[in-house]
Amino acid sequence: MVDDKIRKVLSPKTWNEIKTNDSWAIFKIMSEFVNGYEILSRIGPCVSIFGSARTPEDNPYYKLGVEIAERLTQKGYGIITGGGPGIMEAGNRGASNTNGTSVGLNIELPFEQNSNPYIDHDKNLQFDYFFVRKVMFVKYSQGFIVMPGGFGTMDELFEALTLIQTDKIGRFPIVLVGKSYWEGLISWIKDVMLKEKNIDAEDLDLFKYAETAEEVVQVIDEFYKQYQLKPNF
């Protein structure tokens, strides 16, 4: 790993400074970018699955997450998740069930202390910085599947919507799974944001709804019938 290479050429004192001092921290940030690019550039077309770390295994959305990942990997896509429990585990588990590519972009959080056991051992990445991790999601995903989740899920959803809306990245499919979960938020966006003219009506076309794994795959397939499937770089 890049972190280990940097440690070998720096003293323990300097390495500690890197982790605590703002100016030295740039080396740690660079190492996370380089390590992420080196590993993820080889994974092939992938779709990211987002959702709550708190979703238990017996929850219907967990089971749906497994099925979505299974169907996507059978179509030739790999799966990227945040590497933790809950919906993330479901995504990696579905990919593992079908011997598909299973990637985890981990970060230590109160509800995500350890990576889930369904990630490919050579595609289990650790991050200290949220912004580096989010770059990896956007750069190496050909679609976002957004399942019920909390603030972190919202952050990842709106990051993608903002980058696409402002033409900072090429458009890719964004699928909101579970209309009953999302319709309150989307109604507010329509009734307040759109009414106040803070977004355009066309911005509402940047995402689709899906209730089943079959519908999720259909949205991804239909999008890439129109656009060439390629990495976002």
Contacts in CASP RR format, 6 or more apart in sequence:
PFRMAT RR
TARGET T0000
AUTHOR 0000-0000-0000
METHOD contacts of the structure
MODEL  1
MVDDKIRKVLSPKTWNEIKTNDSWAIFKIMSEFVNGYEILSRIGPCVSIF
GSARTPEDNPYYKLGVEIAERLTQKGYGIITGGGPGIMEAGNRGASNTNG
TSVGLNIELPFEQNSNPYIDHDKNLQFDYFFVRKVMFVKYSQGFIVMPGG
FGTMDELFEALTLIQTDKIGRFPIVLVGKSYWEGLISWIKDVMLKEKNID
AEDLDLFKYAETAEEVVQVIDEFYKQYQLKPNF
1 35 0 8 1.000
2 31 0 8 1.000
2 32 0 8 1.000
2 34 0 8 1.000
2 35 0 8 1.000
2 38 0 8 1.000
3 28 0 8 1.000
3 31 0 8 1.000
3 35 0 8 1.000
6 15 0 8 1.000
6 18 0 8 1.000
6 27 0 8 1.000
6 31 0 8 1.000
7 15 0 8 1.000
10 18 0 8 1.000
14 24 0 8 1.000
17 24 0 8 1.000
18 24 0 8 1.000
18 25 0 8 1.000
18 27 0 8 1.000
18 28 0 8 1.000
19 25 0 8 1.000
19 28 0 8 1.000
19 128 0 8 1.000
28 128 0 8 1.000
28 129 0 8 1.000
29 129 0 8 1.000
29 132 0 8 1.000
32 127 0 8 1.000
32 128 0 8 1.000
32 129 0 8 1.000
32 132 0 8 1.000
33 132 0 8 1.000
33 135 0 8 1.000
35 125 0 8 1.000
36 125 0 8 1.000
36 136 0 8 1.000
39 122 0 8 1.000
39 123 0 8 1.000
39 125 0 8 1.000
40 103 0 8 1.000
40 125 0 8 1.000
40 136 0 8 1.000
40 139 0 8 1.000
40 140 0 8 1.000
41 140 0 8 1.000
41 231 0 8 1.000
43 78 0 8 1.000
43 80 0 8 1.000
43 101 0 8 1.000
43 103 0 8 1.000
43 123 0 8 1.000
43 140 0 8 1.000
44 78 0 8 1.000
44 101 0 8 1.000
44 231 0 8 1.000
45 76 0 8 1.000
45 77 0 8 1.000
45 78 0 8 1.000
45 142 0 8 1.000
45 229 0 8 1.000
45 231 0 8 1.000
46 77 0 8 1.000
46 78 0 8 1.000
46 79 0 8 1.000
46 80 0 8 1.000
46 101 0 8 1.000
46 103 0 8 1.000
46 140 0 8 1.000
46 141 0 8 1.000
46 142 0 8 1.000
47 72 0 8 1.000
47 77 0 8 1.000
47 78 0 8 1.000
47 79 0 8 1.000
47 80 0 8 1.000
47 141 0 8 1.000
47 142 0 8 1.000
47 143 0 8 1.000
47 144 0 8 1.000
47 145 0 8 1.000
47 220 0 8 1.000
48 79 0 8 1.000
48 80 0 8 1.000
48 81 0 8 1.000
48 137 0 8 1.000
48 141 0 8 1.000
48 143 0 8 1.000
48 144 0 8 1.000
48 145 0 8 1.000
48 156 0 8 1.000
49 65 0 8 1.000
49 68 0 8 1.000
49 69 0 8 1.000
49 79 0 8 1.000
49 80 0 8 1.000
49 81 0 8 1.000
49 87 0 8 1.000
49 88 0 8 1.000
49 90 0 8 1.000
49 91 0 8 1.000
49 145 0 8 1.000
49 147 0 8 1.000
50 81 0 8 1.000
50 82 0 8 1.000
50 87 0 8 1.000
50 88 0 8 1.000
50 144 0 8 1.000
50 145 0 8 1.000
50 146 0 8 1.000
50 147 0 8 1.000
50 149 0 8 1.000
50 152 0 8 1.000
50 153 0 8 1.000
50 156 0 8 1.000
50 157 0 8 1.000
51 86 0 8 1.000
51 87 0 8 1.000
51 88 0 8 1.000
51 146 0 8 1.000
51 147 0 8 1.000
51 148 0 8 1.000
51 149 0 8 1.000
51 150 0 8 1.000
51 153 0 8 1.000
52 86 0 8 1.000
52 87 0 8 1.000
52 147 0 8 1.000
52 148 0 8 1.000
52 149 0 8 1.000
52 150 0 8 1.000
52 153 0 8 1.000
53 84 0 8 1.000
53 85 0 8 1.000
53 86 0 8 1.000
53 87 0 8 1.000
53 88 0 8 1.000
53 109 0 8 1.000
53 111 0 8 1.000
53 112 0 8 1.000
54 85 0 8 1.000
54 86 0 8 1.000
54 111 0 8 1.000
55 61 0 8 1.000
55 62 0 8 1.000
55 86 0 8 1.000
55 87 0 8 1.000
55 90 0 8 1.000
55 147 0 8 1.000
55 148 0 8 1.000
55 149 0 8 1.000
56 62 0 8 1.000
56 86 0 8 1.000
57 86 0 8 1.000
61 87 0 8 1.000
61 90 0 8 1.000
61 147 0 8 1.000
61 148 0 8 1.000
61 177 0 8 1.000
61 178 0 8 1.000
62 86 0 8 1.000
62 87 0 8 1.000
62 89 0 8 1.000
62 90 0 8 1.000
63 90 0 8 1.000
64 90 0 8 1.000
64 147 0 8 1.000
64 177 0 8 1.000
64 212 0 8 1.000
64 213 0 8 1.000
65 87 0 8 1.000
65 90 0 8 1.000
65 91 0 8 1.000
65 94 0 8 1.000
65 147 0 8 1.000
65 177 0 8 1.000
65 213 0 8 1.000
66 90 0 8 1.000
66 91 0 8 1.000
66 93 0 8 1.000
66 94 0 8 1.000
66 97 0 8 1.000
67 94 0 8 1.000
67 213 0 8 1.000
68 91 0 8 1.000
68 145 0 8 1.000
68 177 0 8 1.000
68 213 0 8 1.000
68 216 0 8 1.000
68 217 0 8 1.000
69 79 0 8 1.000
69 90 0 8 1.000
69 91 0 8 1.000
69 92 0 8 1.000
69 93 0 8 1.000
69 94 0 8 1.000
69 95 0 8 1.000
69 97 0 8 1.000
69 98 0 8 1.000
70 94 0 8 1.000
70 95 0 8 1.000
70 97 0 8 1.000
70 98 0 8 1.000
70 213 0 8 1.000
71 213 0 8 1.000
71 214 0 8 1.000
71 216 0 8 1.000
71 217 0 8 1.000
72 78 0 8 1.000
72 79 0 8 1.000
72 95 0 8 1.000
72 145 0 8 1.000
72 216 0 8 1.000
72 217 0 8 1.000
72 220 0 8 1.000
73 79 0 8 1.000
73 94 0 8 1.000
73 95 0 8 1.000
73 98 0 8 1.000
73 99 0 8 1.000
73 100 0 8 1.000
73 101 0 8 1.000
74 98 0 8 1.000
75 217 0 8 1.000
75 220 0 8 1.000
75 221 0 8 1.000
76 100 0 8 1.000
77 101 0 8 1.000
77 142 0 8 1.000
77 220 0 8 1.000
78 95 0 8 1.000
78 100 0 8 1.000
78 101 0 8 1.000
78 102 0 8 1.000
78 103 0 8 1.000
79 91 0 8 1.000
79 92 0 8 1.000
79 94 0 8 1.000
79 95 0 8 1.000
79 100 0 8 1.000
79 101 0 8 1.000
79 102 0 8 1.000
79 103 0 8 1.000
80 103 0 8 1.000
80 104 0 8 1.000
80 105 0 8 1.000
80 137 0 8 1.000
80 140 0 8 1.000
80 141 0 8 1.000
81 87 0 8 1.000
81 88 0 8 1.000
81 89 0 8 1.000
81 91 0 8 1.000
81 92 0 8 1.000
81 103 0 8 1.000
81 104 0 8 1.000
81 105 0 8 1.000
82 88 0 8 1.000
82 104 0 8 1.000
82 105 0 8 1.000
82 106 0 8 1.000
82 107 0 8 1.000
82 112 0 8 1.000
82 133 0 8 1.000
83 89 0 8 1.000
83 92 0 8 1.000
83 104 0 8 1.000
83 105 0 8 1.000
83 106 0 8 1.000
83 112 0 8 1.000
83 115 0 8 1.000
83 116 0 8 1.000
83 119 0 8 1.000
83 124 0 8 1.000
84 104 0 8 1.000
84 106 0 8 1.000
84 112 0 8 1.000
84 114 0 8 1.000
84 115 0 8 1.000
84 116 0 8 1.000
85 111 0 8 1.000
85 112 0 8 1.000
85 116 0 8 1.000
86 116 0 8 1.000
87 147 0 8 1.000
87 148 0 8 1.000
87 149 0 8 1.000
88 104 0 8 1.000
88 112 0 8 1.000
88 116 0 8 1.000
89 116 0 8 1.000
89 118 0 8 1.000
91 102 0 8 1.000
91 118 0 8 1.000
92 102 0 8 1.000
92 103 0 8 1.000
92 104 0 8 1.000
92 116 0 8 1.000
92 118 0 8 1.000
92 119 0 8 1.000
93 116 0 8 1.000
93 118 0 8 1.000
94 102 0 8 1.000
94 118 0 8 1.000
95 101 0 8 1.000
95 102 0 8 1.000
95 118 0 8 1.000
96 102 0 8 1.000
96 118 0 8 1.000
101 120 0 8 1.000
101 123 0 8 1.000
102 118 0 8 1.000
102 119 0 8 1.000
102 120 0 8 1.000
102 123 0 8 1.000
103 119 0 8 1.000
103 120 0 8 1.000
103 123 0 8 1.000
103 124 0 8 1.000
103 125 0 8 1.000
104 115 0 8 1.000
104 119 0 8 1.000
104 123 0 8 1.000
104 124 0 8 1.000
104 125 0 8 1.000
105 125 0 8 1.000
105 127 0 8 1.000
105 133 0 8 1.000
105 136 0 8 1.000
105 137 0 8 1.000
106 112 0 8 1.000
106 115 0 8 1.000
106 124 0 8 1.000
106 125 0 8 1.000
106 126 0 8 1.000
106 127 0 8 1.000
107 126 0 8 1.000
107 127 0 8 1.000
107 128 0 8 1.000
107 130 0 8 1.000
107 133 0 8 1.000
108 128 0 8 1.000
115 124 0 8 1.000
125 136 0 8 1.000
127 133 0 8 1.000
127 136 0 8 1.000
134 155 0 8 1.000
134 156 0 8 1.000
134 159 0 8 1.000
137 144 0 8 1.000
137 156 0 8 1.000
138 159 0 8 1.000
138 160 0 8 1.000
138 163 0 8 1.000
138 169 0 8 1.000
138 232 0 8 1.000
139 231 0 8 1.000
139 232 0 8 1.000
139 233 0 8 1.000
140 231 0 8 1.000
140 232 0 8 1.000
141 172 0 8 1.000
141 232 0 8 1.000
142 172 0 8 1.000
142 173 0 8 1.000
142 220 0 8 1.000
142 224 0 8 1.000
142 229 0 8 1.000
142 230 0 8 1.000
142 231 0 8 1.000
142 232 0 8 1.000
143 172 0 8 1.000
143 173 0 8 1.000
143 174 0 8 1.000
143 175 0 8 1.000
143 220 0 8 1.000
144 156 0 8 1.000
144 157 0 8 1.000
144 160 0 8 1.000
144 172 0 8 1.000
144 173 0 8 1.000
144 174 0 8 1.000
144 175 0 8 1.000
145 175 0 8 1.000
145 177 0 8 1.000
145 216 0 8 1.000
146 153 0 8 1.000
146 156 0 8 1.000
146 157 0 8 1.000
146 174 0 8 1.000
146 175 0 8 1.000
146 176 0 8 1.000
146 177 0 8 1.000
146 207 0 8 1.000
147 153 0 8 1.000
147 177 0 8 1.000
147 178 0 8 1.000
148 177 0 8 1.000
148 178 0 8 1.000
148 181 0 8 1.000
148 182 0 8 1.000
157 174 0 8 1.000
157 176 0 8 1.000
160 172 0 8 1.000
160 174 0 8 1.000
161 174 0 8 1.000
161 203 0 8 1.000
161 206 0 8 1.000
161 207 0 8 1.000
162 168 0 8 1.000
163 169 0 8 1.000
164 170 0 8 1.000
164 171 0 8 1.000
164 172 0 8 1.000
164 174 0 8 1.000
164 206 0 8 1.000
165 199 0 8 1.000
165 203 0 8 1.000
165 206 0 8 1.000
169 232 0 8 1.000
170 232 0 8 1.000
171 206 0 8 1.000
171 227 0 8 1.000
172 223 0 8 1.000
172 232 0 8 1.000
173 208 0 8 1.000
173 219 0 8 1.000
173 220 0 8 1.000
173 223 0 8 1.000
174 206 0 8 1.000
174 207 0 8 1.000
174 208 0 8 1.000
175 207 0 8 1.000
175 208 0 8 1.000
175 209 0 8 1.000
175 210 0 8 1.000
175 216 0 8 1.000
175 219 0 8 1.000
175 220 0 8 1.000
176 182 0 8 1.000
176 186 0 8 1.000
176 207 0 8 1.000
176 208 0 8 1.000
176 209 0 8 1.000
176 210 0 8 1.000
177 209 0 8 1.000
177 210 0 8 1.000
177 211 0 8 1.000
177 216 0 8 1.000
178 209 0 8 1.000
178 210 0 8 1.000
178 211 0 8 1.000
179 209 0 8 1.000
179 211 0 8 1.000
182 209 0 8 1.000
186 204 0 8 1.000
189 199 0 8 1.000
189 204 0 8 1.000
190 204 0 8 1.000
193 199 0 8 1.000
194 200 0 8 1.000
194 201 0 8 1.000
194 204 0 8 1.000
208 219 0 8 1.000
210 216 0 8 1.000
210 218 0 8 1.000
210 219 0 8 1.000
END
